[in-house]
Structures are given as structure tokens and as C-alpha cells.
Amino acid sequence: MEQQKLIEIIAKSLNIPSGEIAATTSLSHEIGVDSIEMVTLCRNLTKTFNCNLNVAEIKEADTVEKLFMYIEEKQKVS
């Protein structure tokens, strides 16, 4: 999995330009993802990366970089 692909999925899910998202971008503080957007993002990430994620896990990871590492770990376990 490439981090850029994760950024593209986040951008598409939240309807924002991918150029506004960096590895250190906080989903909650910098982007301001609300609960409905978080559910959409969760569904799209689970589908795209074939791993079982939930909203709480995405909130806990918060940054793109941490979310990337978390998804990679989940994929290894699956």
C-alpha cells in the first residue's frame, strides 16, 4: 500500500483536494472531519484496503501517517 493512495481515498471520501492533505495532516483538527464523513471514510478505507476498520480506530490514528501504519498492520494480520 502506498501512502499517496491513502491520501487520494481520504480526499475523495471528504471531497477535498488531495494537495491539501499531507502525512502529518490531522483528520479531526486540520480537516475537521465530522461523524458522517468519518463513517464514509471508514467504509471507503475498509473497502479499498480490504481490512476491517471502525470509526474509533480512524479517530485514534488521527493523522494520515498514523492511519497508514495502522492499516498496514491490519493488513498483515488479515
VENBEL-V559868 format. One record per backbone hydrogen bond with DSSP energy under -0.5 kcal/mol. CO is the residue of the C=O (numbers start at 1). NH is the residue of the N-H. If there is no record, write none. Layout:
BEGIN
CO,NH ; CO,NH
END
This chain:
BEGIN
2,6 ; 3,7 ; 4,8 ; 5,9 ; 6,10 ; 7,11 ; 8,12 ; 9,13 ; 10,14 ; 11,15 ; 11,16 ; 17,20 ; 18,21 ; 22,25 ; 23,65 ; 25,27 ; 25,64 ; 26,30 ; 26,31 ; 27,32 ; 27,33 ; 34,38 ; 35,39 ; 36,40 ; 37,41 ; 38,42 ; 39,43 ; 40,44 ; 41,45 ; 42,46 ; 43,47 ; 44,48 ; 45,49 ; 46,50 ; 46,51 ; 51,53 ; 54,57 ; 54,58 ; 55,59 ; 56,60 ; 57,61 ; 58,62 ; 61,63 ; 62,27 ; 63,67 ; 64,68 ; 65,69 ; 66,70 ; 67,71 ; 68,72 ; 69,73 ; 70,74 ; 71,75 ; 72,76 ; 73,77 ; 74,78
END
